[in-house]
Amino acid sequence: MEKDYLKVFTTNQTYKADIAHDLLENNKIVNVILNQKDSAIATFGEINVYVHKKDKEKALEILKNLEE
């Protein structure tokens, strides 16, 4: 992962990562999804969403309700 990018969301469900990505994009926050799920056994691994460190607080505020 590029330096200056921080993880703001983690899930094991692809649709939640996609929702997080869309919410951030709609708020003009550039983000990257890193899918580390096992391709053979889909229940292993996780999906992380990263944003630039300058956008971390805003991103966490936007995503706080998604984690519930």
PyMOL commands that set and color helices and strands:
alter all, ss='L'
color gray80, all
select helices_A, chain A and resi 14-26+53-63
alter helices_A, ss='H'
color red, helices_A
select strands_A, chain A and resi 5-11+31-35+47-52
alter strands_A, ss='S'
color yellow, strands_A
deselect
rebuild
show_as cartoon
